[in-house]
């Protein structure tokens, strides 16, 4: 019985010794090892420490270690004892040999450094408790990356504007004195009427779910998702939007303290993602791709002294589809995004106004 308990006792002492060796090597990592108070023996060949099982297996004298000098000190000594450490939460053993100087316990690499004239293998060191001329260090191995990763509920917050490419003849109707032959309508807008209040025009996106699929060594990935893009265009001039024939976009005769066009799309973005060092969460990455969206809501919110607060829902001859070129750029947790609409904000078959929205801002996401 003493022959059986002695190696187990030494194994427990070695585990405690590894803790002190790891703490002394602060230049690597300093993991903490906690022993639960109710640690107990499960069997003659097994010690349980919390969720960790230390299992001793034995072979016979004819194994590879039979000629080792460490195993011939006593005539009746047990040969080929193997210490196996597993975690009951895992389906496979977490303790395995990487090479003659390194063993791995989960993501921890336990490395021994010895004088070349006093090389000893791990098994003999553990069984004999002989750690002379040996230095133990612990390094954490990189976490294994998944081929498919999922991120739930991220969002963007940025600045929005648009590029006006409307035909100039649309605006000339508003200047009868300059062009006396043209009909005049006081409700028609001109280019200056569509200028935005840059301090208050914004883009806010909510991405319900995003996924990233490994294409090549986790350095090149396919990134896609689904969510909502929301644009808030704040106008400086009293431009109004209504679902009235011949009077969809017009100049109003009220001075608004708040005049906003709210547009919301259900959007699916698809990007090619580049990440030179995928194991470094603070490293550089970039993505470029396209997005397709469908108009799900639009309204004109206005506030004035004459009318109070008003809200008008409708399509306002907006284009039901949205296509855009998108991209993102970041280093670590600092992430920028951008989008540029590739088709007109308004339906070209119903409206003469041609606007191409764009946005830029910060992205708050895990990847």
MOKA-V38387 format. One line per field, one symbol per residue. ss: DSSP state (h for helix, s for strand, l for the rest). burial: I if it has 9 or more other C-alpha atoms within 8 Angstrom, else O. A space follows every 10 residues. Layout:
# MOKA-V38387
ss: ???
burial: ???
This chain:
# MOKA-V38387
ss: lhhhhhhhhh hhhhhhhhhh hhhhllllll llllllllls sssllssssl lsssssslll llllllllhh hlllllllll lsssssslll llllsssssl lssssllsss sssslhhhll lhhhhhhhll lllsssssss lllllllsss ssssssssss sssslllhhh hhllllllll llllllllll hhhhlsllll lsssssssss ssssssllls ssssssssss ssssslllss slllllllss sllllsssss ssssssssss ssssllllll lllsssssss ssssssssss sssslllsss sssllllsll ssssssssss sllsssssss sllllsllll llllssssss sssslll
burial: OOOIIOIIOI IOOIOOOIIO IIIOIOOOII OOOOOOOOIO OOOOIIIIIO OIIIIIIIOO IOIOIIOOOO IIOOOOIIII IIIIIIIOOO OOIIIOOOOO IIIIIOIIII IIOIOOOOOO OOIIIIIOIO OOOIOIIIIO OOOOOOOOOO IOOIIIIIII IOOOOIIOOI IIIIIIOOIO OOOOOOOIII OOIIIIIIOO IIIIIIIIII IIIIIOOIII IIIIIIIIII IIIIIIOIII IIIOOOIIII IOOOOIOIII IIIIIIIIII IIIIIOOIOO OOIIIIIIII IIIIIOIIII IIIIOOOOOO OIOIIIIOIO OIIIIIIIII IIOOIIIIII IIOIIIIIOO IOIIIIIIII IIIOOOO
